[in-house]
Amino acid sequence: FGAGGLVAGPALAQAISTAHSGEPVQTLAGAVSVALSFRSSAGNLCRRFRLDNGTQSQTAVACPQDGRWQIEGWTSRPPERSDTGFTTAAGPSNAAIDAVIRKLGLAHALGRSEEQAAIKSGWQGKGH
């Protein structure tokens, strides 16, 4: 799952930057669903999200760095659907992504109003 120097492309970056948790955004690459916005133990704002294009589901964690969304870790697998045909924003448990979040240190999960403020600010700012 190591992402190395991966950064989100323009369409994905736009979706990560503007989507509210739990509200899927359709892009040319597929549906992007943010499951968690959080502040890392280093004070950085980060997001856990899924990109589902119907044949593949990718779960990732990204944090803004130098004006771009740096992919901190990602996994890929066929999409898992419930009996109703729907998937949740968080998707199934993902040990590799959970490990990335533990490594970053989930210091604080953002609430709705904090997430809205981060979206408005363009995910700027480190610390409280």
C-alpha positions as a printed Julia matrix, in Angstrom:
128×3 Matrix{Float64}:
   0.0    0.0     0.0
   2.96   2.39    0.14
   2.17   5.38   -2.02
   5.61   6.97   -2.28
   5.39  10.22   -4.22
   1.87   9.82   -5.6
  -0.29  12.92   -5.82
  -3.96  13.2    -6.8
  -4.64  14.33  -10.35
  -6.73  17.47  -10.97
 -10.21  15.87  -11.07
  -9.58  13.7    -8.0
  -7.95  16.61   -6.15
 -11.02  18.76   -6.86
 -13.32  16.06   -5.48
 -11.17  15.5    -2.37
 -11.02  19.26   -1.79
 -14.74  19.96   -2.05
 -16.67  16.8    -1.09
 -18.42  16.58    2.26
 -17.99  13.3     4.13
 -20.65  10.8     3.17
 -21.73  12.71    0.04
 -20.37  11.02   -3.13
 -19.07  13.26   -5.91
 -19.1   11.99   -9.5
 -15.89  12.52  -11.5
 -14.73  11.25  -14.89
 -12.73   8.59  -13.01
 -15.73   7.43  -10.94
 -17.54   8.22   -7.7
 -15.45   9.73   -4.9
 -16.76   9.28   -1.35
 -14.94  10.87    1.57
 -15.32   8.75    4.7
 -13.23  10.74    7.18
 -11.6   14.15    7.49
  -9.08  14.38   10.3
  -6.14  16.22   11.78
  -2.99  14.12   12.12
  -0.8   14.1    15.22
   1.56  16.45   13.31
  -1.33  18.91   12.86
  -1.93  18.23    9.14
  -5.43  17.97    7.72
  -6.05  14.67    5.9
  -8.9   12.77    4.29
  -9.77   9.08    3.87
 -11.76   8.44    0.7
 -12.88   5.86   -1.86
 -12.84   6.06   -5.62
 -15.22   3.55   -7.2
 -15.42   3.26  -10.98
 -17.69   0.2   -10.99
 -14.95  -2.33  -11.74
 -12.4   -1.28   -9.13
 -12.59   0.37   -5.74
  -9.61   2.27   -4.38
  -9.41   3.44   -0.79
  -6.81   6.04    0.08
  -5.62   8.61    2.58
  -4.39  11.96    1.29
  -3.1   15.11    2.96
  -2.57  18.48    1.28
   1.09  19.36    0.85
   2.55  22.21   -1.19
  -0.8   22.87   -2.88
  -1.36  19.25   -3.94
  -3.05  16.25   -2.33
  -0.24  13.84   -1.38
  -1.43  10.22   -1.34
  -0.16   8.76    1.95
  -1.41   5.23    1.24
  -3.92   3.39   -0.95
  -5.37  -0.03   -1.66
  -7.33  -1.35   -4.6
  -9.86  -4.19   -4.94
 -13.08  -5.07   -6.74
 -16.0   -3.07   -5.31
 -18.04  -4.78   -2.62
 -21.77  -4.28   -2.81
 -24.48  -5.04   -0.3
 -27.6   -7.02   -1.17
 -29.27  -3.73   -2.07
 -26.52  -2.86   -4.58
 -25.27   0.1    -2.53
 -21.92   0.6    -0.86
 -21.2    2.71    2.2
 -18.85   5.69    2.03
 -16.43   4.03    4.43
 -16.68   0.68    2.67
 -15.45  -2.53    4.21
 -12.77  -2.51    6.88
  -9.37  -1.9     5.35
  -6.42  -2.88    7.57
  -3.8   -1.29    5.28
  -5.57   2.09    5.26
  -6.21   1.87    8.99
  -2.44   1.34    9.42
  -1.72   4.5     7.37
  -4.08   6.49    9.6
  -2.42   5.06   12.72
   1.0    6.01   11.32
  -0.18   9.58   10.64
  -1.86   9.64   14.03
  -5.55  10.47   14.11
  -5.41  13.32   16.63
  -8.9   14.66   15.89
 -11.73  13.64   13.55
 -13.3   16.76   12.06
 -16.97  17.42   12.72
 -19.28  18.74   10.01
 -18.65  22.44   10.78
 -14.87  21.92   11.03
 -14.89  20.06    7.72
 -16.9   22.87    6.11
 -14.35  25.43    7.39
 -11.48  23.33    5.97
 -13.24  23.11    2.59
 -13.78  26.89    2.56
 -10.13  27.54    3.43
  -8.9   25.21    0.71
  -7.51  22.86    3.38
  -4.98  25.47    4.43
  -3.53  25.67    7.87
  -1.62  23.44   10.17
  -2.25  23.2    13.86
  -5.36  24.35   15.72
